[in-house]
Amino acid sequence: MIVEVGENKYKLIKDYRDAFDKDSFLEKYTSFFDCYDYIVGDIAYSKLRLKGFAVKGNKVFNKINDYSNVEKYIKENCAFDCKYYILEKIKDEKEK
């Protein structure tokens, strides 16, 4: 599934326990997330929370938002066995 937000496109690469809801994502999304390579959405207590992650080479990359630690983030910072999804930003040719 591809989701468009403004000028950005994202591909749904993981949808654990059918967490992804396009309307709630679009409602929660802000331009703050434009610079991230991945967005994780987790749901606990009926509330959606978004977090941006980056890969090395991205200007906003640091150890807190390192995408290689996304599984650790889900395990340690999200409610146990919560619903979650991961969106990957589709980069156009000029961004690659």
C-alpha positions in Angstrom: 0.0 0.0 0.0 1.2 3.5 -0.9 0.2 6.5 1.2 0.6 10.1 -0.1 1.0 13.0 2.3 1.6 16.3 0.7 4.7 15.8 -1.6 5.8 12.6 0.2 4.9 9.0 -0.5 5.2 6.2 1.9 5.1 2.4 1.4 3.6 0.3 4.2 6.2 -2.3 4.9 4.9 -3.8 8.1 1.4 -3.8 9.5 1.4 -5.8 12.8 -2.1 -6.8 13.9 -3.7 -4.7 11.2 -2.7 -1.5 12.9 -2.6 0.8 9.9 -5.6 3.2 9.5 -5.0 5.8 6.7 -7.4 8.3 8.2 -5.8 8.3 11.7 -2.3 8.4 10.2 -3.2 11.4 8.0 -4.8 13.2 11.0 -1.7 12.7 13.2 1.0 13.3 10.5 2.7 16.8 10.5 5.5 18.2 8.4 7.8 17.4 11.3 8.0 13.8 9.8 9.0 15.0 6.3 12.7 14.5 6.9 12.5 11.0 8.2 13.1 7.8 6.1 10.7 5.7 8.2 7.7 6.4 10.4 6.5 4.0 13.1 3.0 4.2 14.3 2.1 2.3 17.5 -1.3 2.1 19.1 -1.9 1.7 22.8 -5.0 2.5 24.8 -6.7 3.5 21.5 -4.1 6.3 20.9 -1.8 6.5 17.9 1.7 7.6 18.4 4.2 8.4 15.6 8.0 8.3 15.7 10.4 9.1 12.9 13.5 7.0 12.1 16.4 7.7 9.8 19.2 5.8 8.1 22.9 6.8 8.1 23.5 9.6 5.6 20.2 11.4 6.5 21.0 14.8 8.0 18.7 14.1 11.0 20.3 10.7 11.8 21.4 10.0 15.3 21.4 7.1 17.7 17.9 7.9 19.1 16.3 7.6 15.7 18.5 5.0 14.0 16.3 2.8 12.0 18.5 -0.2 12.7 17.2 0.0 16.3 13.5 0.0 15.4 12.8 -3.4 16.8 14.4 -2.4 20.1 12.3 0.8 20.2 9.1 -1.3 19.7 10.1 -3.8 22.4 11.3 -1.2 25.0 9.1 1.9 24.3 5.8 0.6 23.1 3.1 -1.2 25.1 3.6 -5.0 25.2 2.3 -6.6 22.0 0.7 -3.4 20.8 -0.5 -2.9 17.2 2.0 -1.1 15.1 3.1 -0.3 11.6 6.1 0.9 9.7 6.0 3.2 6.7 9.1 3.6 4.4 9.5 6.9 2.6 9.7 6.5 -1.2 12.4 8.8 -2.3 12.3 10.4 -5.8 15.4 10.5 -8.0 16.7 13.8 -6.7 16.7 12.6 -3.1 18.6 9.4 -3.8 
